[in-house]
Amino acid sequence: MHAWLPLALLFVSSPTPEPALHKVAVRIAGPLAMVEVWRTIEATTRTVGDKQQGTFLDLGLPEGAALLDWEVKDRAGSTRLAPQTELQASAGLAAALKMRRLSMPAPMDEGTDYRIHITPIADGEKAVLHYRYAVVVGCKAGQLVLRVPENQDENPIPAEVTVTLAPSPDGLALAEASLAARPAEIPRGARPLVMQGTAPARAAWEITWRYARAPGSFAGQALAAAAQVPRIEASKGRPKTVQQYEMAGLVCRDEGPVKPALPAQVLLLVDRSRSVGPGGVSAERALARGLIEALPPSVPFNAIPFGVAATPVFALPRMPTREALEAFASAADPNRLENGTDVIQALARARAMMDAGSDEGAGATWVVLLTDGALPASQTAEGMHKALAGAHERNLKMLVLLVRQQGDDEVPPAALAEYVRFARKFGGLVRVISQGNVGDTAGGLLAAMARGGDWLEVRLESGKLAEVLSPGQGARMVFNDHARLPKERRVRVSARGLDAELRAETLPAQVKREWLDPLLEATLGKRRAWAGANTSMAIAILPPPVRAGVSNETRDGVVHGRMDPTVLRNALSLAFMPRARACYMNRKAAKAGDAYLRGRVKLELSIERGELHDAVVRSSTLGHPDIENCVRGAAWAVEYPRPEHRDAPTTANLNLVFQPRTAQESPPDASPRDREIDREIELILGPLTFTADFTDLIESREPNKSPGQ
């Protein structure tokens, strides 16, 4: 706390703020940083075009930061700004601007986290704006880092920075530290370490540090912080106060040494389903070829393009000759898309091929799955693991590459989690691949495998920090832990690496609850605003307005996309309705009622990225399973458009009405003249399968079937 004492004395002894004060004080404990900023502001009006405006400042915060509080200090004393809703703060700002006959400034630029509106009550008055924010620090190339974004003021001034770095709760010594790119001298036994320096006026700057690794520890650093939170529970009918904990966690992974990690063979599984699209299949094919060419030419490969079916390109693995690569490129044709993503079948085919050519001493096999990440609900991690598990499992590494084209949405979190749960059984990596240089991407994948692959499902106690953690990267999270945490309890960190399970423990730093509360609110999407006034200015602090976009319905944690009804209706009318009509027209007539069959069928189609994932008959009054199954099967033969602006799941509900074109007549008798009526019905409805003896229709007996005339 001594780092802020000179500032406190300054305000007591000299009520008039300095004309150009800009100070920053940072306290770091475990993975958390509390940042305090003092900066001089001036309340003035200015002319912009033909309008008068007040002063405003755009504020950028470190990624994941959450503001705590604000106050203004002038010659009259301190004024704390009150937390308000966005609506309240906006209304107060509008009233202050109207009173001074000022207009609203231009909208915020992208990258702005908050805008500080200063409406002068008396022009030219200055004050010191003091605010605090908390943030979970990040990780860069194995170092812990707090990055402060660039100053967005029109006339910025350098900041005097003081950093107080608390000792590691685990007793680890600081190996290195720097402030604004200047290395700090670390005195022996410094507890805590205090760094002082000057940050640049406008450019972004960083605080970096790293603790020395304990002998035998994992290749990285795990930090945690906890704050006690009282909670009321009912115990035997009486309220009782118990302690739960708010926690913040950070795992920072080292780059790690490069180890030899070449496979004995590579098996490519290339998704060619309609959800991938022609461009996606081309991107998958290019990445697969780049990966094979990046490996030594002595590593054989095989490939299995799959959709609803999975067919190997070669009977046995081939060396990556030009002829073999051209044959693979021809098999992964973007014009041969299938409606279905059966990953389990492709993995089962891969297992059969590995079992047929298994060799205990052959070395590791890399199974490389290239897909777009659109995973049907029926394709679970357990099903995928069961399809691939076997005697060869010890020598198998899984590389899941989710290839996304430019403009696509992110991979659905549920699908990513399934792939991670599947891959962690074997070790390897799971990556979302965006468009870029294929050679660089393939080289990066080989380098990551040489450094131990990815850590999958990184957890800190009950919270999942990340699905995937690649070498040199970090993962962080703030969450509630409802369990009791004794003062000396060490929290567990776990993950799955390429070779084994990762397990570590760390002692959490004890911090104040005010450090964690706003961070938890931010994870829930809660937005804060502040407003207040003193004798010389009114201040409103607002987040950027929520950008209008396509609204998406959320059910059971799944975001559902919106599709233009006209586009979907046209696709179904042109492609699906004729098939559904054929199912009705080609029905078999076993009794009189079948000729005049009528009823309604409600069909629900689940579509994602232009691919049908499921077709379910929700209700039917036909009472004819053959027609219902035919209609459901016909839905799989249709090409569907993608949703508007996004590729989230879309549900289409079809209400199909089936009825003959002629009204139902009185049941005919068995006389020969009634055969003419039957022929007329046949001409209207289309070819039916009739019985050899039409008296079967009248007496409702089991028919003796024969093809119709």
N, C-alpha and C positions, 0 to 999 in steps of 0.2 A: 504493500500500500504506500510505501515511502516514495514511490515514483511519482505520485500525484500531489504530494504535500507541497512542493513549491508552487504549483498551480493554484491550490486552495489558498495559500498565503497571498498570492498575487491578487486574487479577487477580493480578499478581505482588506488588504492595505491600499489597493488602488481601484476604486469602483469604476473608474473610467477605463474601458477596454482599450487595449493597444490597437492602433489603426490597422495592423496587418497580422493578426494572430492566427496561426494555424498549427495546432499541436495535436499529436496522436499518441495515445498511451495504449499499449497492448499487454494484456496478461494472458499467459498460456498455461493451462493445466491439463495434462493428458492430451486428449484429442480436441479440446475446446479452447477457443480464444474469445476473450472479452475485449472489445475495441471501444475506446472512448476518443471522441473527436471534439476539439474546440476550434471554431473558425469564425472569423469576423464577417458579419453581413451588414449591408447598408440598404436602408429603405429609401428608394428614390422612384420617381416616375420617369418614363422615357417615351419618346415618340417613335412609333413603328408604322411607317406609311402614313395614313391619315388617322391613326388611332393612338390613344394614350394607354400605356400599360404600366403595371407595377413591376417589381423585380421578381425574378424566379431563378432557381438553381436546380439543375438536374443532378441527381445523385445515383451513382452506380455502386453496388455493394459486391463483396466477394460472393462467389457462387454458394447458395444455400444459407446465406446470412439472414438473420431476423432481427429487426429493430426492437429495442426495449423501451426507451423513453427519450423525451426531448425537453430541454429547458432553454430559456433565453435570459441572458444577463445584460443589463444596461445600468446606467447610473442610478436608476431608481431601485435596483435590486434584481432578484431572480423571479422569473415567471415560468411555471411548469406548464407545458402544453398538455391538454387533456386528451386521452385516447377517445376516439369517436368512430362511428361507422363512416363509410365512404359517403353515404348520403348526407349525414349531418355535416361533415367537413366541407363537402361540395356546396351545400346550402349556405353555410357560413361564409365561404369564400365568395359566392355569388352576391351575397348581401354587402360584404365589404367592398367589392368592386363597384357595385351599383352606387354605394354611398360616395365613393370617390370619382364616379363616372369614368371608370377604367374598363377596358375590354379584356377578355380572356386571351392569354398568349397562345402561340401555335401549339399543336399537339406534341407530345413527347416523342423524342427519337427512339428508335429501336435500341435496346440495351440499357435504357433508363429504368431503374428500379423504383425511384420515387421522385416526385417533383416538389420542391419547396417554394410555395407561393408567398411572397412578402409584399403586403399591401401597406404603403406608407400612410401613417396618420399625420406624421410631420416629416417632410422631405429632408433627406440628408442625415438622418439619425443613424447611428451605428450601434450594433450590439454584438455579443458573442453568442453564437449558437452552439449548444453543447448537446451531443447525443451519444447513445451507446448502442452497439449491436453485438450479438453473439453469433458464432459460426463454428462449425466443425471443420477443422483444417483438412487439407487435401494431401495428395501424394503425387510426386513427379520423379520418375526415374529412381525410385527407391528412397527418396528423401521426403520428409514432412515439409509441407509448404503452406503458407498463408499468402495468397495473392490478392493485392488490393488493386482494383481496376483504375484506369486512368481518370484523372480529375476532369470533369466536364464544365468547369467554370469558364467564363469568358476570359478573365484575367487571373489565372491561378498563381499561387505563391508556394514555394517549397514548404514542406511540413517538417517540424521538429518531432522526431519519433523516439519514444522510449519503449523498449520491449523487456518485460520481466518474464523469464522462462522458468517455471517451477521445476523442481527436480522430478525425475521419473519416480512414480510410486513403486516401481519394481527395483529401484536402486541402480538403474543403468546409468553409466556416465555418458555425458554428451561427447560425441565424436567430432562434430563440426556444427557450426552455426554461422549465419550471415544475415545482414540487414541491408536491403537495397543493393545487392550484389557485392557488398563489402564484407569479407570474412571477419568474424569476431575472434578476439583472443579469449580463449577459455581458461581462466585461472584454475589451478588445481583445487578441487573441492568447492567450487563455486556453487552455493545453494542459497538462493536461486541465482541464475545468470541474468545480469542486466546489460542490455545492449542499448546504445544511444547512437543516433545518426540523423541524417537529413534525407528525406525522400524527395524525388524529383517533383517539380511543380505540376507537370501535367501527365507524364508517362506513368504507366502501371509499374508497380514495384512489388517485391516479394520479401518475405521472411522465410528462410529455410533452415532446417536443422536435422540432425540425425543422431540417434543414440547408438552406442556401441553394442554389438550383439553379444549376448551371453554365450558361453561355450556350449555347443550341442543344441542351440536353439534353431528354430526354423529360419528359412531364408527370407526374413522380413521383420516387421515390427507390428505389434498389436497394442493398441491403447484403448482405454475405456475410462469413462467418467460417470459418476452416479450422484444423484441428489435424493435425499429422503423426502417422501411426500406422504403426509398423514391421510389415511382413508378410514371412513366410518364403516364398520361392519356390524351386523346383528349377531350377537352371541348369547344364546339362551334367552332370546326375547329382549335383550338389552343392547343398546348401541355400545360399540367398543371401538376405540381408535387403534388402528394398526398401521404399521409402516410399510409402504411399497416404495418402489424406486423408479425414477426416470433415469434413462441411461443413454449415453452416446458412445458409439464404438467406431474405431478406425483400424483397418488392417492395411498396411503398406507393404507391398511385396518388392523384394529386391530383384534386380535384373537376373542375378544368378549366373554361375559359370556355364559355359557352353560345353555340353557333353555329346559324344557321338550318339546319334539317334537316327540311324538309317533303317528303313524297313527291309524285310526280306522280299516282300511283295506288296502291291497296292491294289485294292479292290474298290473301284469307283461305282457308287450308286447315284445315278443321275435322274432327277425328277423331271418327267416330261408331261405332267398333268396340265390341264387347262388353266389352273390357277397361276402357274408359272408364266404362261404366255410365251409367244415365239421369241421375244427379246430376252426373257429370262432364261429360256433354254440355251440360247446362244451364249449368254453370259456364263452359265454353268459350264457349258462345253469348253469355252475359252479358259476358264479358271482350272478345270480339270486337266486340260492339256498343258497349261503352264506349270501346274504342280508336277506332272509327270516329267516334263522337260527339265525342271529344276533339280530333279533327283539324278543320281548317277545312271548312266545308260545300262548298267548291269541289273537294275531293279525291274523285274517284270511287273506287268499290270494286266488287269481285266476290267471290264465295265458291264454294268447291268442298268440300262435305261428302264425306268418303271413308271407306271401310272396305275391302271387297274391290273395290268399284267407286268411281269418282270422277266425279261429275256436277256441272257448273257450275250455279249458280242462275240466272244471266243469260247470254244469248248475248254481250253486251258489257258493259263496266263501266258502272255506274249511279251517279248522284249519290245521296248518303245521304238521300233523302227518307223520310218516314214510311212510305210504301207500300213502298219498296225494303227498308227495314229489317224490316218485317213479313214480306215475302216471304222474306228470309234466315232469320228466326226460324222460319218455318214449315218451311223446307227442312231446318234443323238440328233436327229433331224428336227428342227423347230416346227416343221409343217406336219409332224406326226404326233399331235397332242392327244391325250386321252382324258376322259372325264372321270377322275378318281385319283386319290393319293394313297396307295396301299404300301406304306413304308414297311409294315410287318411282313408282307409277302416278299418284298425285295430283300429284307434281312434274312428271311428263311432261305431264299435262294442263295444268298451269299454264304450262309452256314453250310448248305449242302455242298457247295463248290469247295469250301475250305476243308470239310470232312473228307471229300473225295481225294484231295491232294495233300492231306495233312502230313507234316514231317516234324517230329518233335524238335529236331535240332536245326530247323530251317530259319529260325529267328522270328521277329515280330511281323505281323500282318497289319497294315493300316487299312481300315475300312473307312472310306471317305464318302460321307453322305452329303450330296449337294441338292438342296431344296430351297423353296422360297419361304418356308416357315408356316404355310397354311396347313394346319394339321387337323384332320377330322377328330371329333371327340372319341371315336372308337379306337383311335391309335394312341394307346397309352404307353407310358414308360415301361410298365410291367410286361405288356404284350410284346414290345420291341425287344426287351431283354430276354424274354423267354424264347423268342424266335432266333436269337443269335447265340444264346448260351450253349456251351458244350465243352468238349475236352480241349478245344483250341483256345479257350477263353484266356488262359494265362499269357498267351503270345499275341493278344489282340489289342490294338489301340484304336480308339474311335475318334474320328475328326468329323464334326458336324459343321458344315459351312452353309449358312443361311444367306443366300444371294438375293439382294434387293436391288431393283432398278431405281433410277433417279425418279423422284416424285412419288414413290411408294410410301405408304405409312410404315411405321416401325413394326417389327415382328410382334404379333400378339403375345403379351406376357405369359399367358397360360401355355401356349405352344412352346415358347422358349424354356419354361420351367420343365415341361415334359422331356424335351430333348436333353436338358441338363441332368435330370434324374436318370435318364437312360445312359448318357455318356459317362457319368461318374462311376458306374459299375466297372468300367474298363479303364478309365483314365484317357487323357488325350486333350482335346480342346473343342470348344463350341464358340463359333465366331459369326457375327453378322457382317457380311461382306458387302460393302457398297461399291459403286462403280469407281474404277481407278485403274492404275497400271497393273496388268495381270502379272508381269514378271516380279514387280515389287511385292505384290500381295502374296504370291507363291513363296518368294524368298522369306518374307516375314513369317509365314506359317511354318516353314522348316526351321527357322531360327527359334520360334516359340517352342517347338517340339524339342529342340536341342537344349533348351533351358528348362525343361520339365513340363512342358505343356501348360494348360490353364489350371488354376484352382477352381473347382466347381462347388457350388452351394456353400459359400463362405458364411458361417454363422457365428454370432456372439450370443451365447446363452439362448434365449427364446427368439431372438431376432435374426432374420436373414439379411446380412449386409449386401450380398451380391450373388447373382446366379453364376457369374463368370468373373474371374480375376486373372488377367493375363500378366506375364512378367513385366515388372517395373511399374505396375499400376496399383491403385488403391481403391478401397471401398469403405463407405461410411454410412452411418444411419443413426437416427435418434428414435427411441421407442420407449414404451412403458413396460416395465418388468413387474408383474404383480407378485412375484415371490419376494420373500424377505431376504435382505442381503446384509448379513452381519458385517461389522466394520472391517474385519480382516479377511473376508471371503474373496477368493480369487475367482474371476469369471473365465469361462472356457471359450476358446476359439477353435473352430473345427472347419475342415474343408477336405476335398478329395483332390489329390494331385495325380500325376502320371504314374507314379510307382506305389504310392501308399496313401493312407489317411493322414491328414495333417491335424495334429492336436497340440494346443498350447494353452497356457493360462497367463492371466495378467491381473494385477491388483488395480482396481479402478481408483482414479483420483476423485476425492470428495469435493464437490463444487456446490455453489448455491443453487437453489431451485430456480431463481430468476434467470440463470444462464440457459436452462433447458426448456422452460415453459414456452417462450416464443418460438423456439425451434420446433417443438411438438405441434404448436398451432399451425406453423407453416407447412408441415407435412400433411395436415388435414385440409390444406387449401384456404385457411382463414386469412383474410387480408385486413391489414390495420391502417388506420388513418389517425392524424392528430390535428388539433387546432387550438388557437389561443391568441391573446393580444396583451400588449403592455401599453405604456403611455405614448409610444412612438410608432408602433407597427402592429399589424395583425398578420398572423402566420397560419397557413394551412399546409399540411403535408399529406400528399395523396399518392397512392400507387397508380400505375398506368391503367387506363380503362380496359375492361375486358373486351378483346377484339371479337366482333360479331363473326360467327362462323356457322357451319352446318351443325345443327343440333343433332345429337345422337342419343338414342335411348339406351339406358344402362339397366341390364337385368342380370342379377346374380354375378355382378362384377364384370360382365362382358359388355363392351361397348358395341352397339349395333349400328351399322351404317345406314345411310339413306339412299334409296335408288329412285330415280325419276319413274313414277308409275307408268307414264306413257311408253318409255323405253322398254320396260319389262313387259308391259301388255303387248306391245308389238312383237317382241321376241317370242312370247308364248303363243300368240295368235298364229304366227307364221310357221313355227316349228313344232310346238307341242300339241296344239288343238287337233291338227289332222291325225296325229298318232293316237290321241285319246279317242277320237271318233272311230278310228280303225279298230281299236280294242272293243268298242261297242258293236260295230257292224259285223265283225268277224266272230261274234260269240256263237257258241253251240246251242242249238235249240233242242232241248230234251223233252219239253212239255209245252202246252199251249201258252202258258204265261210267259215263256221266254221270247216268243215272237213279239209281244207287246210290253217287254220289260221297260220300266221307267224308274227313275230314282235320282238322288243327289249324292255326290261324293265330295267331301272336303279334303283337299290334298294340301299338305304343308311342305314347302320346299325350303331347305336351308342352303343358302348360296354364299360362298366366300371367294372373293377375287375371281369371279366368273366361273367358279367350279361348284357343281352340286355336291354337297356333303351328305345330305340325307333327304329322303322323300318319304313322308309318313301319311297314311290315310287316317285322318283324325276322326272322321265319321262317315257313314254310308247308309243309305236307305235302299240300295240296290239288292243287297243280299246275294251278291254274285261274286265270290272271291276271285274267280278267274279274271273277270273284268277289272277288279280293283288291283290285282297284282300286275295285270298288263299295263294299266294306267301308271302305276308307280314305276314300273320298269321303263316305260316310255320317257319318263322325265330324265333318265340318265343319258338319253341320246341327243339332248338339246344343248346347244351352246348358249350360255347366258352372258349378258353384259355385266360389267363391273359396277359397283355402287358409285354414286356421284361424289367426287372429291376425296374418297377414301376407300380402302379395301377391307373394312370391317365386315363381320357377318351380316347378311341380309336375309330376312324371312319373307317369303311370298306365300300367301294363302289363296288357293284356287277353289272356287265353288263351281263344280261341274254339274250340269243338268243333262241327264240322258233320257231320251224319250223317242219313240218311233215317229216317223213323219206322218203316219195315218192314225186316225183315232181308233181306239180299240172297238172291235165289232163283237157281235154275239158269237160265242164259240161255234165253229162249224161242226156239222155231223160228218159221218164217214162216207157220204156219197161221193161219187167220182167228180161231180161238178164243183165240189168244194176244193178240189186240187187246184182249180184255176185261181181261187182266192189266195191260196198259199203261194202260187207263182207270182202274183201281183205283190204280195208282201216282200217276197224275195227280191223283186226288182227295185222296190223302194229302199229297203234296208241294206241291200248288198248281199253278197254270198253268205249263206248260212250252212251249217252242217245239219242236215235233216236225217230222220230215221228212214229205214227201208219201208216201214209200214206206218202210214199216217194215223192208223187207229191207236197207235201208242200215245200220240199226242192227246187224244181225247180221254183215254182211260188212265193217263198218268202212270203207265207202266215203265219199267226200266227199258229203254229203247235198244233196238238192234241197229247200231249206227252204220251209216254208209255215206260217202261223199255226196253232196248235193249235185243236181244236174246243172 
